[in-house]
Amino acid sequence: MSPVQSEITGLEERLRLAELGPDPKFFEEALADDLELVAEDGQAFFAKAKVVEAHQQPGKGPKSLVSR
């Protein structure tokens, strides 16, 4: 595995664990400040602050976005 592949694999695992955690610190560090997610209809519906907030407490945010 190349160094780049190893780095990506490590980040994917950190993301998986942060989703399950919850771990808002990971999202605060990893996401761009101007992040906007886009729904299927093309409408922006989530910003970085909302993602971080969703991971502040168990049960508030998605827990199965990344699966293995």
CHARMM-style PDB file with segment names, atoms N, HN, CA, C and O in Angstrom:
ATOM      1  N   MET     1       0.852  -1.166   0.000  1.00  0.00      PROA
ATOM      2  CA  MET     1       0.000   0.000   0.000  1.00  0.00      PROA
ATOM      3  C   MET     1       0.907   1.241   0.000  1.00  0.00      PROA
ATOM      4  O   MET     1       1.872   1.314   0.760  1.00  0.00      PROA
ATOM      5  N   SER     2       0.587   2.196  -0.848  1.00  0.00      PROA
ATOM      6  HN  SER     2      -0.197   2.137  -1.466  1.00  0.00      PROA
ATOM      7  CA  SER     2       1.391   3.418  -0.942  1.00  0.00      PROA
ATOM      8  C   SER     2       1.128   4.312   0.275  1.00  0.00      PROA
ATOM      9  O   SER     2       0.128   4.145   0.972  1.00  0.00      PROA
ATOM     10  N   PRO     3       2.034   5.260   0.520  1.00  0.00      PROA
ATOM     11  CA  PRO     3       1.805   6.199   1.629  1.00  0.00      PROA
ATOM     12  C   PRO     3       0.481   6.962   1.497  1.00  0.00      PROA
ATOM     13  O   PRO     3      -0.199   7.204   2.495  1.00  0.00      PROA
ATOM     14  N   VAL     4       0.123   7.334   0.284  1.00  0.00      PROA
ATOM     15  HN  VAL     4       0.675   7.138  -0.526  1.00  0.00      PROA
ATOM     16  CA  VAL     4      -1.140   8.054   0.070  1.00  0.00      PROA
ATOM     17  C   VAL     4      -2.320   7.143   0.398  1.00  0.00      PROA
ATOM     18  O   VAL     4      -3.269   7.569   1.057  1.00  0.00      PROA
ATOM     19  N   GLN     5      -2.266   5.902  -0.056  1.00  0.00      PROA
ATOM     20  HN  GLN     5      -1.495   5.556  -0.591  1.00  0.00      PROA
ATOM     21  CA  GLN     5      -3.343   4.958   0.249  1.00  0.00      PROA
ATOM     22  C   GLN     5      -3.451   4.722   1.752  1.00  0.00      PROA
ATOM     23  O   GLN     5      -4.554   4.620   2.288  1.00  0.00      PROA
ATOM     24  N   SER     6      -2.317   4.635   2.427  1.00  0.00      PROA
ATOM     25  HN  SER     6      -1.421   4.717   1.991  1.00  0.00      PROA
ATOM     26  CA  SER     6      -2.322   4.453   3.877  1.00  0.00      PROA
ATOM     27  C   SER     6      -2.940   5.651   4.579  1.00  0.00      PROA
ATOM     28  O   SER     6      -3.698   5.487   5.536  1.00  0.00      PROA
ATOM     29  N   GLU     7      -2.623   6.854   4.112  1.00  0.00      PROA
ATOM     30  HN  GLU     7      -2.008   6.986   3.335  1.00  0.00      PROA
ATOM     31  CA  GLU     7      -3.191   8.057   4.709  1.00  0.00      PROA
ATOM     32  C   GLU     7      -4.705   8.097   4.517  1.00  0.00      PROA
ATOM     33  O   GLU     7      -5.444   8.424   5.446  1.00  0.00      PROA
ATOM     34  N   ILE     8      -5.159   7.767   3.321  1.00  0.00      PROA
ATOM     35  HN  ILE     8      -4.559   7.502   2.567  1.00  0.00      PROA
ATOM     36  CA  ILE     8      -6.597   7.760   3.034  1.00  0.00      PROA
ATOM     37  C   ILE     8      -7.298   6.705   3.890  1.00  0.00      PROA
ATOM     38  O   ILE     8      -8.361   6.970   4.452  1.00  0.00      PROA
ATOM     39  N   THR     9      -6.720   5.528   3.989  1.00  0.00      PROA
ATOM     40  HN  THR     9      -5.857   5.312   3.533  1.00  0.00      PROA
ATOM     41  CA  THR     9      -7.300   4.467   4.802  1.00  0.00      PROA
ATOM     42  C   THR     9      -7.410   4.904   6.260  1.00  0.00      PROA
ATOM     43  O   THR     9      -8.417   4.638   6.916  1.00  0.00      PROA
ATOM     44  N   GLY    10      -6.380   5.571   6.765  1.00  0.00      PROA
ATOM     45  HN  GLY    10      -5.561   5.787   6.232  1.00  0.00      PROA
ATOM     46  CA  GLY    10      -6.402   6.070   8.142  1.00  0.00      PROA
ATOM     47  C   GLY    10      -7.476   7.112   8.353  1.00  0.00      PROA
ATOM     48  O   GLY    10      -8.169   7.097   9.370  1.00  0.00      PROA
ATOM     49  N   LEU    11      -7.620   8.024   7.395  1.00  0.00      PROA
ATOM     50  HN  LEU    11      -7.057   8.036   6.569  1.00  0.00      PROA
ATOM     51  CA  LEU    11      -8.657   9.054   7.500  1.00  0.00      PROA
ATOM     52  C   LEU    11     -10.057   8.449   7.421  1.00  0.00      PROA
ATOM     53  O   LEU    11     -10.966   8.881   8.130  1.00  0.00      PROA
ATOM     54  N   GLU    12     -10.226   7.452   6.560  1.00  0.00      PROA
ATOM     55  HN  GLU    12      -9.488   7.101   5.984  1.00  0.00      PROA
ATOM     56  CA  GLU    12     -11.524   6.785   6.466  1.00  0.00      PROA
ATOM     57  C   GLU    12     -11.892   6.115   7.781  1.00  0.00      PROA
ATOM     58  O   GLU    12     -13.049   6.150   8.199  1.00  0.00      PROA
ATOM     59  N   GLU    13     -10.916   5.510   8.427  1.00  0.00      PROA
ATOM     60  HN  GLU    13      -9.976   5.481   8.087  1.00  0.00      PROA
ATOM     61  CA  GLU    13     -11.174   4.853   9.714  1.00  0.00      PROA
ATOM     62  C   GLU    13     -11.500   5.899  10.782  1.00  0.00      PROA
ATOM     63  O   GLU    13     -12.402   5.687  11.592  1.00  0.00      PROA
ATOM     64  N   ARG    14     -10.791   7.007  10.796  1.00  0.00      PROA
ATOM     65  HN  ARG    14     -10.059   7.179  10.138  1.00  0.00      PROA
ATOM     66  CA  ARG    14     -11.094   8.083  11.748  1.00  0.00      PROA
ATOM     67  C   ARG    14     -12.507   8.614  11.519  1.00  0.00      PROA
ATOM     68  O   ARG    14     -13.228   8.880  12.481  1.00  0.00      PROA
ATOM     69  N   LEU    15     -12.910   8.773  10.258  1.00  0.00      PROA
ATOM     70  HN  LEU    15     -12.324   8.557   9.476  1.00  0.00      PROA
ATOM     71  CA  LEU    15     -14.260   9.219   9.936  1.00  0.00      PROA
ATOM     72  C   LEU    15     -15.291   8.221  10.435  1.00  0.00      PROA
ATOM     73  O   LEU    15     -16.293   8.602  11.039  1.00  0.00      PROA
ATOM     74  N   ARG    16     -15.045   6.961  10.185  1.00  0.00      PROA
ATOM     75  HN  ARG    16     -14.231   6.651   9.695  1.00  0.00      PROA
ATOM     76  CA  ARG    16     -15.979   5.916  10.631  1.00  0.00      PROA
ATOM     77  C   ARG    16     -16.158   5.966  12.148  1.00  0.00      PROA
ATOM     78  O   ARG    16     -17.281   5.922  12.650  1.00  0.00      PROA
ATOM     79  N   LEU    17     -15.069   6.055  12.853  1.00  0.00      PROA
ATOM     80  HN  LEU    17     -14.156   6.091  12.445  1.00  0.00      PROA
ATOM     81  CA  LEU    17     -15.133   6.099  14.310  1.00  0.00      PROA
ATOM     82  C   LEU    17     -15.780   7.393  14.811  1.00  0.00      PROA
ATOM     83  O   LEU    17     -16.504   7.382  15.805  1.00  0.00      PROA
ATOM     84  N   ALA    18     -15.518   8.496  14.124  1.00  0.00      PROA
ATOM     85  HN  ALA    18     -14.929   8.504  13.316  1.00  0.00      PROA
ATOM     86  CA  ALA    18     -16.114   9.777  14.509  1.00  0.00      PROA
ATOM     87  C   ALA    18     -17.623   9.752  14.315  1.00  0.00      PROA
ATOM     88  O   ALA    18     -18.359  10.329  15.115  1.00  0.00      PROA
ATOM     89  N   GLU    19     -18.090   9.094  13.266  1.00  0.00      PROA
ATOM     90  HN  GLU    19     -17.492   8.625  12.616  1.00  0.00      PROA
ATOM     91  CA  GLU    19     -19.531   8.952  13.035  1.00  0.00      PROA
ATOM     92  C   GLU    19     -20.173   8.137  14.148  1.00  0.00      PROA
ATOM     93  O   GLU    19     -21.277   8.449  14.595  1.00  0.00      PROA
ATOM     94  N   LEU    20     -19.491   7.108  14.588  1.00  0.00      PROA
ATOM     95  HN  LEU    20     -18.595   6.854  14.225  1.00  0.00      PROA
ATOM     96  CA  LEU    20     -20.039   6.228  15.612  1.00  0.00      PROA
ATOM     97  C   LEU    20     -19.880   6.795  17.010  1.00  0.00      PROA
ATOM     98  O   LEU    20     -20.635   6.431  17.912  1.00  0.00      PROA
ATOM     99  N   GLY    21     -18.907   7.684  17.210  1.00  0.00      PROA
ATOM    100  HN  GLY    21     -18.293   7.980  16.478  1.00  0.00      PROA
ATOM    101  CA  GLY    21     -18.466   8.196  18.500  1.00  0.00      PROA
ATOM    102  C   GLY    21     -19.524   8.681  19.455  1.00  0.00      PROA
ATOM    103  O   GLY    21     -19.811   7.953  20.405  1.00  0.00      PROA
ATOM    104  N   PRO    22     -20.101   9.775  19.307  1.00  0.00      PROA
ATOM    105  CA  PRO    22     -19.773  10.796  18.307  1.00  0.00      PROA
ATOM    106  C   PRO    22     -18.482  11.522  18.669  1.00  0.00      PROA
ATOM    107  O   PRO    22     -18.078  11.538  19.831  1.00  0.00      PROA
ATOM    108  N   ASP    23     -17.844  12.118  17.679  1.00  0.00      PROA
ATOM    109  HN  ASP    23     -18.173  12.105  16.735  1.00  0.00      PROA
ATOM    110  CA  ASP    23     -16.585  12.830  17.878  1.00  0.00      PROA
ATOM    111  C   ASP    23     -16.631  14.155  17.115  1.00  0.00      PROA
ATOM    112  O   ASP    23     -16.115  14.240  16.001  1.00  0.00      PROA
ATOM    113  N   PRO    24     -17.240  15.184  17.698  1.00  0.00      PROA
ATOM    114  CA  PRO    24     -17.356  16.466  17.001  1.00  0.00      PROA
ATOM    115  C   PRO    24     -16.008  17.093  16.683  1.00  0.00      PROA
ATOM    116  O   PRO    24     -15.889  17.834  15.707  1.00  0.00      PROA
ATOM    117  N   LYS    25     -14.989  16.810  17.491  1.00  0.00      PROA
ATOM    118  HN  LYS    25     -15.086  16.209  18.284  1.00  0.00      PROA
ATOM    119  CA  LYS    25     -13.662  17.386  17.262  1.00  0.00      PROA
ATOM    120  C   LYS    25     -13.105  16.973  15.895  1.00  0.00      PROA
ATOM    121  O   LYS    25     -12.491  17.785  15.202  1.00  0.00      PROA
ATOM    122  N   PHE    26     -13.321  15.718  15.511  1.00  0.00      PROA
ATOM    123  HN  PHE    26     -13.821  15.059  16.074  1.00  0.00      PROA
ATOM    124  CA  PHE    26     -12.851  15.260  14.204  1.00  0.00      PROA
ATOM    125  C   PHE    26     -13.457  16.106  13.097  1.00  0.00      PROA
ATOM    126  O   PHE    26     -12.746  16.548  12.195  1.00  0.00      PROA
ATOM    127  N   PHE    27     -14.755  16.333  13.155  1.00  0.00      PROA
ATOM    128  HN  PHE    27     -15.333  15.973  13.888  1.00  0.00      PROA
ATOM    129  CA  PHE    27     -15.435  17.091  12.107  1.00  0.00      PROA
ATOM    130  C   PHE    27     -15.016  18.559  12.126  1.00  0.00      PROA
ATOM    131  O   PHE    27     -14.905  19.185  11.072  1.00  0.00      PROA
ATOM    132  N   GLU    28     -14.786  19.101  13.300  1.00  0.00      PROA
ATOM    133  HN  GLU    28     -14.876  18.592  14.156  1.00  0.00      PROA
ATOM    134  CA  GLU    28     -14.314  20.479  13.415  1.00  0.00      PROA
ATOM    135  C   GLU    28     -12.965  20.632  12.718  1.00  0.00      PROA
ATOM    136  O   GLU    28     -12.725  21.623  12.029  1.00  0.00      PROA
ATOM    137  N   GLU    29     -12.087  19.648  12.900  1.00  0.00      PROA
ATOM    138  HN  GLU    29     -12.282  18.842  13.460  1.00  0.00      PROA
ATOM    139  CA  GLU    29     -10.747  19.692  12.307  1.00  0.00      PROA
ATOM    140  C   GLU    29     -10.740  19.314  10.822  1.00  0.00      PROA
ATOM    141  O   GLU    29     -10.002  19.910  10.037  1.00  0.00      PROA
ATOM    142  N   ALA    30     -11.546  18.345  10.437  1.00  0.00      PROA
ATOM    143  HN  ALA    30     -12.146  17.861  11.074  1.00  0.00      PROA
ATOM    144  CA  ALA    30     -11.445  17.761   9.095  1.00  0.00      PROA
ATOM    145  C   ALA    30     -12.255  18.499   8.026  1.00  0.00      PROA
ATOM    146  O   ALA    30     -11.905  18.451   6.847  1.00  0.00      PROA
ATOM    147  N   LEU    31     -13.322  19.173   8.420  1.00  0.00      PROA
ATOM    148  HN  LEU    31     -13.607  19.212   9.378  1.00  0.00      PROA
ATOM    149  CA  LEU    31     -14.197  19.806   7.437  1.00  0.00      PROA
ATOM    150  C   LEU    31     -13.791  21.252   7.179  1.00  0.00      PROA
ATOM    151  O   LEU    31     -13.361  21.962   8.088  1.00  0.00      PROA
ATOM    152  N   ALA    32     -13.932  21.664   5.955  1.00  0.00      PROA
ATOM    153  HN  ALA    32     -14.282  21.087   5.217  1.00  0.00      PROA
ATOM    154  CA  ALA    32     -13.662  23.058   5.590  1.00  0.00      PROA
ATOM    155  C   ALA    32     -14.700  23.965   6.239  1.00  0.00      PROA
ATOM    156  O   ALA    32     -15.858  23.581   6.404  1.00  0.00      PROA
ATOM    157  N   ASP    33     -14.277  25.162   6.601  1.00  0.00      PROA
ATOM    158  HN  ASP    33     -13.336  25.474   6.467  1.00  0.00      PROA
ATOM    159  CA  ASP    33     -15.190  26.100   7.240  1.00  0.00      PROA
ATOM    160  C   ASP    33     -16.369  26.471   6.360  1.00  0.00      PROA
ATOM    161  O   ASP    33     -17.445  26.784   6.868  1.00  0.00      PROA
ATOM    162  N   ASP    34     -16.183  26.442   5.053  1.00  0.00      PROA
ATOM    163  HN  ASP    34     -15.308  26.188   4.640  1.00  0.00      PROA
ATOM    164  CA  ASP    34     -17.264  26.828   4.138  1.00  0.00      PROA
ATOM    165  C   ASP    34     -17.988  25.619   3.531  1.00  0.00      PROA
ATOM    166  O   ASP    34     -18.607  25.732   2.473  1.00  0.00      PROA
ATOM    167  N   LEU    35     -17.910  24.479   4.194  1.00  0.00      PROA
ATOM    168  HN  LEU    35     -17.408  24.387   5.054  1.00  0.00      PROA
ATOM    169  CA  LEU    35     -18.562  23.256   3.719  1.00  0.00      PROA
ATOM    170  C   LEU    35     -20.069  23.434   3.575  1.00  0.00      PROA
ATOM    171  O   LEU    35     -20.729  23.972   4.464  1.00  0.00      PROA
ATOM    172  N   GLU    36     -20.595  22.984   2.464  1.00  0.00      PROA
ATOM    173  HN  GLU    36     -20.059  22.547   1.742  1.00  0.00      PROA
ATOM    174  CA  GLU    36     -22.040  22.860   2.277  1.00  0.00      PROA
ATOM    175  C   GLU    36     -22.300  21.540   1.576  1.00  0.00      PROA
ATOM    176  O   GLU    36     -21.735  21.264   0.517  1.00  0.00      PROA
ATOM    177  N   LEU    37     -23.151  20.736   2.167  1.00  0.00      PROA
ATOM    178  HN  LEU    37     -23.610  20.960   3.027  1.00  0.00      PROA
ATOM    179  CA  LEU    37     -23.570  19.498   1.538  1.00  0.00      PROA
ATOM    180  C   LEU    37     -24.793  19.801   0.696  1.00  0.00      PROA
ATOM    181  O   LEU    37     -25.562  20.710   1.009  1.00  0.00      PROA
ATOM    182  N   VAL    38     -24.970  19.045  -0.365  1.00  0.00      PROA
ATOM    183  HN  VAL    38     -24.344  18.307  -0.619  1.00  0.00      PROA
ATOM    184  CA  VAL    38     -26.056  19.320  -1.305  1.00  0.00      PROA
ATOM    185  C   VAL    38     -26.976  18.104  -1.389  1.00  0.00      PROA
ATOM    186  O   VAL    38     -26.520  16.971  -1.540  1.00  0.00      PROA
ATOM    187  N   ALA    39     -28.265  18.362  -1.287  1.00  0.00      PROA
ATOM    188  HN  ALA    39     -28.634  19.283  -1.164  1.00  0.00      PROA
ATOM    189  CA  ALA    39     -29.269  17.309  -1.376  1.00  0.00      PROA
ATOM    190  C   ALA    39     -29.447  16.875  -2.831  1.00  0.00      PROA
ATOM    191  O   ALA    39     -28.935  17.516  -3.749  1.00  0.00      PROA
ATOM    192  N   GLU    40     -30.170  15.794  -3.022  1.00  0.00      PROA
ATOM    193  HN  GLU    40     -30.586  15.274  -2.276  1.00  0.00      PROA
ATOM    194  CA  GLU    40     -30.416  15.278  -4.370  1.00  0.00      PROA
ATOM    195  C   GLU    40     -31.102  16.298  -5.268  1.00  0.00      PROA
ATOM    196  O   GLU    40     -30.923  16.282  -6.486  1.00  0.00      PROA
ATOM    197  N   ASP    41     -31.893  17.191  -4.660  1.00  0.00      PROA
ATOM    198  HN  ASP    41     -32.038  17.204  -3.671  1.00  0.00      PROA
ATOM    199  CA  ASP    41     -32.595  18.199  -5.461  1.00  0.00      PROA
ATOM    200  C   ASP    41     -31.730  19.433  -5.743  1.00  0.00      PROA
ATOM    201  O   ASP    41     -32.202  20.400  -6.340  1.00  0.00      PROA
ATOM    202  N   GLY    42     -30.467  19.396  -5.314  1.00  0.00      PROA
ATOM    203  HN  GLY    42     -30.084  18.610  -4.829  1.00  0.00      PROA
ATOM    204  CA  GLY    42     -29.549  20.491  -5.584  1.00  0.00      PROA
ATOM    205  C   GLY    42     -29.529  21.586  -4.542  1.00  0.00      PROA
ATOM    206  O   GLY    42     -28.796  22.564  -4.684  1.00  0.00      PROA
ATOM    207  N   GLN    43     -30.326  21.436  -3.496  1.00  0.00      PROA
ATOM    208  HN  GLN    43     -30.922  20.642  -3.381  1.00  0.00      PROA
ATOM    209  CA  GLN    43     -30.394  22.442  -2.443  1.00  0.00      PROA
ATOM    210  C   GLN    43     -29.352  22.169  -1.359  1.00  0.00      PROA
ATOM    211  O   GLN    43     -29.211  21.039  -0.891  1.00  0.00      PROA
ATOM    212  N   ALA    44     -28.626  23.212  -0.968  1.00  0.00      PROA
ATOM    213  HN  ALA    44     -28.740  24.130  -1.348  1.00  0.00      PROA
ATOM    214  CA  ALA    44     -27.685  23.085   0.142  1.00  0.00      PROA
ATOM    215  C   ALA    44     -28.495  22.924   1.425  1.00  0.00      PROA
ATOM    216  O   ALA    44     -29.470  23.644   1.643  1.00  0.00      PROA
ATOM    217  N   PHE    45     -28.091  21.982   2.271  1.00  0.00      PROA
ATOM    218  HN  PHE    45     -27.300  21.397   2.095  1.00  0.00      PROA
ATOM    219  CA  PHE    45     -28.886  21.743   3.465  1.00  0.00      PROA
ATOM    220  C   PHE    45     -28.084  21.595   4.741  1.00  0.00      PROA
ATOM    221  O   PHE    45     -28.683  21.489   5.811  1.00  0.00      PROA
ATOM    222  N   PHE    46     -26.787  21.582   4.687  1.00  0.00      PROA
ATOM    223  HN  PHE    46     -26.300  21.668   3.818  1.00  0.00      PROA
ATOM    224  CA  PHE    46     -25.963  21.347   5.875  1.00  0.00      PROA
ATOM    225  C   PHE    46     -24.686  22.147   5.750  1.00  0.00      PROA
ATOM    226  O   PHE    46     -24.087  22.197   4.676  1.00  0.00      PROA
ATOM    227  N   ALA    47     -24.273  22.757   6.806  1.00  0.00      PROA
ATOM    228  HN  ALA    47     -24.760  22.716   7.679  1.00  0.00      PROA
ATOM    229  CA  ALA    47     -22.998  23.459   6.850  1.00  0.00      PROA
ATOM    230  C   ALA    47     -22.134  22.804   7.918  1.00  0.00      PROA
ATOM    231  O   ALA    47     -22.624  21.997   8.707  1.00  0.00      PROA
ATOM    232  N   LYS    48     -20.863  23.145   7.946  1.00  0.00      PROA
ATOM    233  HN  LYS    48     -20.464  23.801   7.306  1.00  0.00      PROA
ATOM    234  CA  LYS    48     -19.925  22.565   8.907  1.00  0.00      PROA
ATOM    235  C   LYS    48     -20.469  22.643  10.334  1.00  0.00      PROA
ATOM    236  O   LYS    48     -20.424  21.655  11.068  1.00  0.00      PROA
ATOM    237  N   ALA    49     -20.973  23.791  10.724  1.00  0.00      PROA
ATOM    238  HN  ALA    49     -21.009  24.593  10.128  1.00  0.00      PROA
ATOM    239  CA  ALA    49     -21.472  23.960  12.091  1.00  0.00      PROA
ATOM    240  C   ALA    49     -22.574  22.957  12.403  1.00  0.00      PROA
ATOM    241  O   ALA    49     -22.651  22.449  13.522  1.00  0.00      PROA
ATOM    242  N   LYS    50     -23.423  22.669  11.429  1.00  0.00      PROA
ATOM    243  HN  LYS    50     -23.360  23.082  10.520  1.00  0.00      PROA
ATOM    244  CA  LYS    50     -24.509  21.712  11.636  1.00  0.00      PROA
ATOM    245  C   LYS    50     -23.973  20.288  11.795  1.00  0.00      PROA
ATOM    246  O   LYS    50     -24.485  19.518  12.608  1.00  0.00      PROA
ATOM    247  N   VAL    51     -22.947  19.940  11.021  1.00  0.00      PROA
ATOM    248  HN  VAL    51     -22.532  20.565  10.361  1.00  0.00      PROA
ATOM    249  CA  VAL    51     -22.345  18.605  11.127  1.00  0.00      PROA
ATOM    250  C   VAL    51     -21.707  18.452  12.499  1.00  0.00      PROA
ATOM    251  O   VAL    51     -21.905  17.438  13.168  1.00  0.00      PROA
ATOM    252  N   VAL    52     -20.947  19.448  12.920  1.00  0.00      PROA
ATOM    253  HN  VAL    52     -20.785  20.272  12.376  1.00  0.00      PROA
ATOM    254  CA  VAL    52     -20.294  19.397  14.235  1.00  0.00      PROA
ATOM    255  C   VAL    52     -21.360  19.303  15.328  1.00  0.00      PROA
ATOM    256  O   VAL    52     -21.241  18.492  16.247  1.00  0.00      PROA
ATOM    257  N   GLU    53     -22.392  20.125  15.227  1.00  0.00      PROA
ATOM    258  HN  GLU    53     -22.489  20.783  14.481  1.00  0.00      PROA
ATOM    259  CA  GLU    53     -23.477  20.108  16.217  1.00  0.00      PROA
ATOM    260  C   GLU    53     -24.165  18.757  16.275  1.00  0.00      PROA
ATOM    261  O   GLU    53     -24.501  18.276  17.357  1.00  0.00      PROA
ATOM    262  N   ALA    54     -24.375  18.150  15.137  1.00  0.00      PROA
ATOM    263  HN  ALA    54     -24.102  18.541  14.258  1.00  0.00      PROA
ATOM    264  CA  ALA    54     -25.043  16.847  15.080  1.00  0.00      PROA
ATOM    265  C   ALA    54     -24.253  15.758  15.777  1.00  0.00      PROA
ATOM    266  O   ALA    54     -24.808  14.723  16.145  1.00  0.00      PROA
ATOM    267  N   HSD    55     -22.958  15.983  15.961  1.00  0.00      PROA
ATOM    268  HN  HSD    55     -22.506  16.823  15.662  1.00  0.00      PROA
ATOM    269  CA  HSD    55     -22.111  14.977  16.599  1.00  0.00      PROA
ATOM    270  C   HSD    55     -21.749  15.351  18.038  1.00  0.00      PROA
ATOM    271  O   HSD    55     -20.845  14.750  18.620  1.00  0.00      PROA
ATOM    272  N   GLN    56     -22.433  16.321  18.611  1.00  0.00      PROA
ATOM    273  HN  GLN    56     -23.167  16.809  18.139  1.00  0.00      PROA
ATOM    274  CA  GLN    56     -22.161  16.726  19.987  1.00  0.00      PROA
ATOM    275  C   GLN    56     -22.675  15.706  20.990  1.00  0.00      PROA
ATOM    276  O   GLN    56     -22.064  15.504  22.040  1.00  0.00      PROA
ATOM    277  N   GLN    57     -23.791  15.061  20.675  1.00  0.00      PROA
ATOM    278  HN  GLN    57     -24.287  15.225  19.822  1.00  0.00      PROA
ATOM    279  CA  GLN    57     -24.405  14.123  21.606  1.00  0.00      PROA
ATOM    280  C   GLN    57     -24.810  12.858  20.866  1.00  0.00      PROA
ATOM    281  O   GLN    57     -25.228  12.912  19.709  1.00  0.00      PROA
ATOM    282  N   PRO    58     -24.685  11.720  21.539  1.00  0.00      PROA
ATOM    283  CA  PRO    58     -25.139  10.470  20.909  1.00  0.00      PROA
ATOM    284  C   PRO    58     -26.604  10.561  20.517  1.00  0.00      PROA
ATOM    285  O   PRO    58     -27.421  11.119  21.249  1.00  0.00      PROA
ATOM    286  N   GLY    59     -26.925  10.012  19.366  1.00  0.00      PROA
ATOM    287  HN  GLY    59     -26.261   9.559  18.771  1.00  0.00      PROA
ATOM    288  CA  GLY    59     -28.300   9.953  18.917  1.00  0.00      PROA
ATOM    289  C   GLY    59     -28.780  11.164  18.148  1.00  0.00      PROA
ATOM    290  O   GLY    59     -29.877  11.134  17.590  1.00  0.00      PROA
ATOM    291  N   LYS    60     -27.979  12.254  18.099  1.00  0.00      PROA
ATOM    292  HN  LYS    60     -27.088  12.278  18.553  1.00  0.00      PROA
ATOM    293  CA  LYS    60     -28.422  13.463  17.408  1.00  0.00      PROA
ATOM    294  C   LYS    60     -28.168  13.417  15.915  1.00  0.00      PROA
ATOM    295  O   LYS    60     -28.937  13.986  15.140  1.00  0.00      PROA
ATOM    296  N   GLY    61     -27.098  12.746  15.496  1.00  0.00      PROA
ATOM    297  HN  GLY    61     -26.474  12.284  16.126  1.00  0.00      PROA
ATOM    298  CA  GLY    61     -26.718  12.796  14.088  1.00  0.00      PROA
ATOM    299  C   GLY    61     -26.685  11.429  13.457  1.00  0.00      PROA
ATOM    300  O   GLY    61     -26.902  10.419  14.126  1.00  0.00      PROA
ATOM    301  N   PRO    62     -26.414  11.396  12.164  1.00  0.00      PROA
ATOM    302  CA  PRO    62     -26.328  10.118  11.449  1.00  0.00      PROA
ATOM    303  C   PRO    62     -25.219   9.251  12.012  1.00  0.00      PROA
ATOM    304  O   PRO    62     -24.148   9.753  12.354  1.00  0.00      PROA
ATOM    305  N   LYS    63     -25.464   7.978  12.107  1.00  0.00      PROA
ATOM    306  HN  LYS    63     -26.333   7.571  11.829  1.00  0.00      PROA
ATOM    307  CA  LYS    63     -24.452   7.069  12.633  1.00  0.00      PROA
ATOM    308  C   LYS    63     -24.069   5.984  11.649  1.00  0.00      PROA
ATOM    309  O   LYS    63     -23.309   5.081  11.997  1.00  0.00      PROA
ATOM    310  N   SER    64     -24.577   6.050  10.428  1.00  0.00      PROA
ATOM    311  HN  SER    64     -25.195   6.783  10.145  1.00  0.00      PROA
ATOM    312  CA  SER    64     -24.281   4.965   9.490  1.00  0.00      PROA
ATOM    313  C   SER    64     -23.904   5.506   8.116  1.00  0.00      PROA
ATOM    314  O   SER    64     -24.127   4.823   7.116  1.00  0.00      PROA
ATOM    315  N   LEU    65     -23.344   6.701   8.035  1.00  0.00      PROA
ATOM    316  HN  LEU    65     -23.163   7.256   8.847  1.00  0.00      PROA
ATOM    317  CA  LEU    65     -22.963   7.242   6.747  1.00  0.00      PROA
ATOM    318  C   LEU    65     -21.812   6.482   6.121  1.00  0.00      PROA
ATOM    319  O   LEU    65     -21.740   6.346   4.899  1.00  0.00      PROA
ATOM    320  N   VAL    66     -20.924   5.996   6.944  1.00  0.00      PROA
ATOM    321  HN  VAL    66     -20.983   6.107   7.936  1.00  0.00      PROA
ATOM    322  CA  VAL    66     -19.763   5.259   6.451  1.00  0.00      PROA
ATOM    323  C   VAL    66     -19.824   3.869   7.009  1.00  0.00      PROA
ATOM    324  O   VAL    66     -19.857   3.684   8.226  1.00  0.00      PROA
ATOM    325  N   SER    67     -19.840   2.896   6.146  1.00  0.00      PROA
ATOM    326  HN  SER    67     -19.813   3.047   5.158  1.00  0.00      PROA
ATOM    327  CA  SER    67     -19.908   1.517   6.617  1.00  0.00      PROA
ATOM    328  C   SER    67     -18.723   0.737   6.086  1.00  0.00      PROA
ATOM    329  O   SER    67     -18.109   1.116   5.089  1.00  0.00      PROA
ATOM    330  N   ARG    68     -18.421  -0.314   6.737  1.00  0.00      PROA
ATOM    331  HN  ARG    68     -18.920  -0.621   7.547  1.00  0.00      PROA
ATOM    332  CA  ARG    68     -17.321  -1.193   6.337  1.00  0.00      PROA
ATOM    333  C   ARG    68     -17.831  -2.571   6.099  1.00  0.00      PROA
ATOM    334  OT1 ARG    68     -17.059  -3.465   5.752  1.00  0.00      PROA
TER     335      ARG     68
END
